[in-house]
Amino acid sequence: MGETLLHLAAHPLAFPFLRLVGRCGPVVRVPGIGVVVNDAAVAHRVLRDTTAFGKSGRGSSGALWTPVLGPSVLLNMDGPAHTELRRKLAGLFTPAAVEAICADVLAAPLARAERRLAAGGTVDLVDLARTCAGAVICAIVGLDADEAECRRMFARGEEIAATVRLSTKQLSDRQVATARRVLGGITGPAARAYAAGDPSTVVGRMRELGLSEREALGAAAAFFLTGTETVASFLPRLVALLCDHDRQDAEPGAAVEEALRLTTPSPVMLRAVTAAARVGTVRVRPGQRVVIATYNCTRVPGRGFAPERARPDLGRLWFGSGPHSCIGYPLATAQIRAVAGAVLRHAPLRVVRRRYATGVLIPGYRVLEVARA
C-alpha cells in the first residue's frame, strides 16, 4: 500500500491513468499521448530497435533535454556516435572503479548514520540518500565537498526535475533557462577538473579515456540529471519495503532486485518513431511517439514484494535495454549496496516517521525516519 500512496502523492492524476491504460492491453494507442507499451517483451524490442525508434526525435526524452544540453550528449544521441561515446565511457564503470568511488565519498556520511543507529537514535533515510547521491555527483564533477555542499548538489538536480512531469513533451523557455543556470554549477567544476586532467577525478579520467571536453561535460551533466533522484528515491523505498513486509532478513541481492522491479524508479520511457514499424500489433509511422510504461511492464499479477520467490525474466527493464541501457547502473547499484548495507547492519529496524513527497517526477518519500527496533 505504501508504494501506491507514493505514486499517488507524486502523480495524483497521471498514476491512476497510467494504471488504467495498463489494463487495456499490451499495446494501446492513446490520443494525444502516443502508443503506450505495457508489456516487457514488446518494450525490450522497441528499446533495442534504434532504426525505427529514436532517443533524439521529437517527443522523445532525449529531445526534451536537447535545448538544455545541446545535441550531442548520451541522453539524446543515436547511431555510431552514441556507440563510440559509450565505448569511451565504459572504463569509468568497472566494478573496481565504482566500488572505489563509493568507498571514498560515502564512508563519512554512512559512518555517522551507523553511529546514530547504534546509539538508539533515528536516521532520516531520505536525507542520508540525498547526501550520498550528492557526494557521488560531486566526485564525478571533481568537487571535494562537505555534506552541506553534497546536499546542495542534490537540491540542484531536484530543482531541474521538479520542472518535468510525466506529461511534459517540451520544456518552456523559462524551464530551459532554469535548467541551464542550475547545470552551470555542474559544468563549471567539471570543466576545471577536465583542464587539470587529474585521473583521480572522474572527469579527469574521462579526458584520459579520450573524451573531448564537450563530451566529458555533457556526460557529467547527463549523469547528474539521470543518476541523482532515481537512486536517492529508491534507497528509502527499499528499506521501507523490507520493514513493512518484515523481510529484513532477505538475501540482499534478491531484495534489491525485487525492490527495483516493484518500485521501477523510471516509471516511463519515451521513444520517437523514426521509421514505419509495428509496436506489437499496432502500426506506427514517423513523427509518432512511443510511451513505454515501464511501471506497467514490471507488474506481475498477484505478486507484491517477494524477494524469496524466483524473479520474473524482465531483463532489468528498469535500467533500460539495448544501446541506451543505463551505462551508470554499476555505479547506481554500488551506491545501493553501500548505503543499504550500512543501514541494515543495525536491523531489525522500525519506521518511526514517514511522509510522502508531492510535486516530484520520481515518486519517493519526503521523510523516512528509522531506528533500531
C-alpha positions in Angstrom: 0.0 0.0 0.0 2.9 2.4 0.8 4.2 2.2 -2.8 0.8 3.0 -4.2 0.5 6.0 -1.9 3.9 7.2 -3.0 2.8 7.2 -6.7 -0.5 8.9 -5.9 1.3 11.6 -3.9 3.7 12.3 -6.8 1.2 12.0 -9.7 -2.4 12.0 -8.4 -3.9 12.1 -11.9 -1.3 10.6 -14.1 -0.7 7.5 -12.0 -4.3 6.3 -12.0 -4.5 7.0 -15.7 -1.3 5.0 -16.3 -2.6 2.0 -14.4 -6.0 2.2 -16.3 -4.2 2.2 -19.6 -2.1 -0.8 -18.3 -5.4 -2.8 -18.1 -6.3 -2.1 -21.7 -3.8 -4.5 -23.3 -0.1 -4.9 -24.1 0.0 -2.0 -26.6 -2.6 0.8 -26.6 -2.9 3.8 -28.8 -3.9 6.8 -26.6 -4.9 10.0 -28.5 -2.7 13.0 -27.5 -0.2 10.8 -25.7 1.1 8.2 -28.2 1.3 4.4 -28.4 1.6 3.1 -24.9 3.5 -0.2 -24.3 2.5 -2.2 -21.2 4.4 -5.4 -22.0 8.0 -6.1 -21.1 8.9 -8.2 -24.1 7.5 -5.5 -26.5 9.3 -2.8 -24.5 12.6 -4.6 -25.0 12.0 -4.9 -28.7 11.3 -1.2 -29.0 14.3 -0.1 -27.0 16.6 -2.4 -29.0 15.4 -1.2 -32.4 17.2 2.1 -32.8 16.4 2.2 -36.6 12.7 2.7 -36.1 12.6 4.2 -32.6 15.0 7.0 -31.7 16.1 8.7 -28.5 16.6 12.0 -30.1 13.4 12.5 -32.3 10.5 14.9 -31.5 8.6 13.6 -28.5 11.5 11.5 -27.1 13.1 12.1 -23.7 16.4 13.0 -25.4 14.7 15.7 -27.4 13.3 17.1 -24.2 16.8 17.9 -22.9 18.4 19.0 -26.2 17.7 22.7 -25.6 19.4 22.4 -22.3 22.4 20.2 -23.0 22.9 20.6 -26.8 22.6 17.9 -29.5 25.4 15.5 -28.6 25.2 14.0 -25.1 24.3 10.4 -24.1 20.7 11.3 -23.4 19.9 12.4 -27.0 22.3 10.6 -29.3 21.7 7.6 -31.6 23.9 5.7 -34.1 27.6 5.3 -34.4 28.5 8.5 -32.5 26.5 7.3 -29.5 28.1 3.9 -29.6 31.6 5.4 -29.7 30.9 7.7 -26.8 29.6 4.8 -24.7 32.7 2.8 -25.6 34.9 5.6 -24.3 32.9 5.8 -21.1 32.8 2.1 -20.4 36.1 2.2 -18.5 34.6 4.5 -15.8 32.1 1.9 -14.5 34.1 -1.2 -13.9 33.3 -3.0 -10.6 36.6 -1.9 -9.1 36.1 1.8 -10.2 32.6 2.2 -8.8 33.4 0.4 -5.5 36.4 2.8 -5.1 34.2 5.9 -5.7 31.6 4.8 -3.2 34.2 3.7 -0.6 35.9 7.1 -0.8 32.9 9.5 -0.7 30.3 7.6 1.3 32.4 6.5 4.2 31.9 9.6 6.3 28.1 10.0 6.0 27.5 6.3 6.4 29.7 6.1 9.5 27.7 9.0 11.1 24.4 7.3 10.3 25.7 4.0 11.7 26.8 5.6 15.0 23.4 7.3 15.4 21.6 4.0 14.8 23.9 2.1 17.2 23.2 4.7 19.9 19.5 4.2 19.6 18.8 7.3 17.6 16.8 7.9 14.4 18.1 8.4 10.9 16.2 10.1 8.1 17.0 7.8 5.1 15.8 10.5 2.7 18.4 12.9 3.9 21.1 10.2 4.0 20.3 9.0 0.5 20.3 12.6 -0.9 23.6 13.3 0.8 25.2 10.2 -0.6 23.8 10.8 -4.1 25.1 14.4 -4.0 28.5 13.1 -2.8 28.8 10.8 -5.8 27.9 13.5 -8.2 30.4 15.9 -6.6 33.1 13.2 -7.1 32.1 12.8 -10.8 32.5 16.6 -11.4 35.6 16.9 -9.3 34.4 18.7 -6.2 35.9 18.0 -2.9 32.7 18.8 -1.0 31.4 18.6 2.6 28.0 17.2 3.4 26.3 20.6 3.1 27.6 21.0 -0.4 26.6 17.4 -1.2 23.0 18.3 -0.2 23.1 21.5 -2.2 24.3 19.5 -5.2 21.3 17.1 -4.9 19.0 20.1 -4.5 20.2 21.4 -7.8 19.1 18.2 -9.6 15.8 18.2 -7.7 15.2 21.8 -8.9 15.5 20.7 -12.6 13.5 17.5 -12.1 10.7 19.5 -10.5 10.1 21.3 -13.8 9.2 18.0 -15.5 6.0 15.9 -15.2 5.1 12.6 -16.8 3.0 14.5 -19.4 5.8 17.0 -20.3 6.6 17.0 -24.0 8.7 20.2 -24.3 10.4 22.5 -21.8 9.3 26.1 -21.9 11.9 28.9 -22.4 11.8 29.6 -18.7 12.4 25.9 -17.8 15.3 25.8 -20.2 16.8 28.9 -18.7 16.4 27.5 -15.2 18.0 24.1 -16.2 20.9 25.9 -17.9 21.5 28.0 -14.8 21.5 25.1 -12.5 23.7 23.0 -14.7 26.3 25.8 -14.6 27.0 24.7 -11.1 27.9 21.3 -12.5 29.7 22.1 -15.8 31.9 24.8 -14.2 33.7 22.5 -11.7 33.7 19.7 -14.3 35.5 22.0 -16.8 38.1 22.8 -14.2 38.6 19.2 -13.4 38.9 18.4 -17.1 41.5 21.1 -17.6 43.5 19.9 -14.6 43.5 16.4 -16.1 43.8 14.7 -12.7 43.0 11.0 -13.3 41.9 10.6 -9.7 38.8 12.6 -10.6 36.1 11.1 -12.8 36.1 13.9 -15.3 39.9 13.8 -15.4 39.6 10.1 -16.1 37.3 10.9 -19.0 40.0 13.0 -20.5 42.4 10.2 -20.1 40.0 7.9 -21.8 39.9 10.1 -24.9 36.8 12.2 -24.4 36.8 15.8 -25.6 35.9 18.5 -23.2 32.5 18.9 -24.7 31.8 15.1 -24.4 33.1 15.0 -20.8 31.0 18.0 -19.7 27.9 16.6 -21.5 28.4 13.2 -19.8 28.8 14.8 -16.4 25.6 16.7 -16.9 23.8 13.6 -18.1 24.9 11.6 -15.1 23.7 14.5 -12.9 20.3 14.6 -14.5 19.7 10.8 -14.5 21.7 9.5 -11.6 20.7 11.5 -8.6 17.0 11.5 -7.9 16.4 7.9 -9.1 19.0 6.4 -6.7 18.1 8.7 -3.9 14.4 7.9 -4.1 15.0 4.2 -4.3 17.1 3.7 -1.2 14.4 4.8 1.4 11.8 2.8 -0.6 13.9 -0.3 -0.4 14.3 -0.1 3.4 10.6 0.8 3.8 9.6 -2.3 1.8 11.9 -4.5 4.0 10.4 -3.1 7.2 6.8 -3.1 6.0 6.9 -6.7 4.8 9.1 -7.9 7.7 11.8 -9.1 5.3 14.9 -7.5 6.7 16.5 -11.0 6.7 16.1 -11.4 3.0 19.2 -12.1 0.9 20.5 -8.6 0.0 20.9 -9.2 -3.7 17.5 -10.7 -4.2 15.9 -8.0 -2.0 17.4 -5.2 -4.1 16.4 -6.8 -7.5 12.9 -7.4 -6.3 12.6 -3.8 -4.9 13.9 -2.4 -8.2 11.2 -4.4 -10.0 8.4 -3.3 -7.7 9.4 0.4 -7.4 10.5 0.8 -11.0 12.4 4.1 -10.4 11.9 5.2 -14.0 8.2 4.6 -14.5 8.0 5.8 -18.1 10.5 5.8 -21.0 9.9 7.7 -24.3 10.9 7.0 -27.9 10.2 8.8 -31.2 9.2 6.8 -34.2 11.7 7.4 -37.0 10.6 4.8 -39.5 7.4 2.9 -40.2 7.2 -0.1 -37.9 5.0 -2.2 -35.7 4.8 -2.0 -31.9 3.3 -5.3 -31.1 0.2 -5.4 -33.3 0.0 -1.6 -33.7 1.3 0.1 -36.8 3.3 3.3 -36.2 4.8 5.9 -38.6 7.5 8.6 -38.3 6.6 11.5 -36.2 4.6 9.5 -33.7 5.7 8.8 -30.1 6.0 5.5 -28.1 5.5 5.7 -24.4 6.9 2.7 -22.6 5.0 2.4 -19.4 7.9 0.7 -17.5 5.8 0.5 -14.3 3.1 -1.4 -16.0 5.6 -3.7 -17.8 7.1 -4.8 -14.5 3.9 -5.7 -12.7 3.3 -9.4 -12.0 -0.3 -10.3 -11.3 -0.8 -11.4 -7.7 2.7 -10.6 -6.6 3.8 -7.9 -4.2 7.2 -7.7 -2.6 8.5 -11.2 -2.7 12.3 -11.4 -2.7 12.3 -15.1 -1.8 10.4 -16.1 -5.0 12.1 -16.7 -8.4 12.4 -13.4 -10.2 10.4 -12.9 -13.4 12.6 -12.6 -16.5 12.2 -8.9 -17.1 15.8 -8.2 -18.2 16.2 -5.4 -15.7 13.9 -3.2 -17.8 14.1 -0.5 -15.1 17.7 0.1 -16.3 16.5 0.3 -20.0 17.5 -2.1 -22.7 19.7 -2.1 -25.9 22.1 0.6 -26.9 20.6 3.1 -24.5 20.6 0.9 -21.4 21.8 2.8 -18.3 25.6 3.0 -18.6 25.8 4.1 -15.0 23.9 1.2 -13.5 27.1 -0.4 -11.9 27.6 2.9 -10.0 23.9 3.1 -9.0 24.0 -0.5 -7.7 27.2 0.1 -5.8 25.6 3.1 -4.1 22.6 1.0 -3.2 24.7 -1.8 -1.8 26.9 0.6 0.3 24.0 2.6 1.8 21.6 -0.3 2.3 24.4 -2.5 3.8 25.4 0.1 6.3 21.8 0.8 7.5 20.7 -2.9 7.6 23.7 -3.8 9.7 21.6 -2.4 12.5 18.5 -4.5 11.7 15.9 -5.1 12.8 14.7 -1.6 12.1 11.4 0.1 12.5 9.9 3.1 10.7 9.5 5.9 13.1 8.0 8.5 10.7 7.2 8.8 7.1 5.9 11.5 4.7 5.3 11.1 1.0 6.8 13.5 -1.5 4.5 15.6 -3.6 5.2 17.6 -6.8 8.1 15.3 -7.8 8.9 13.5 -11.0 10.2 10.3 -9.4 7.9 9.0 -6.6 9.6 8.9 -3.2 9.5 9.8 0.5 9.9 13.4 1.8 10.9 11.9 5.2 11.5 8.3 6.2 13.0 8.1 9.7 14.1 4.7 11.0 15.5 3.4 14.3 16.5 0.1 15.7 13.5 -1.9 16.7 
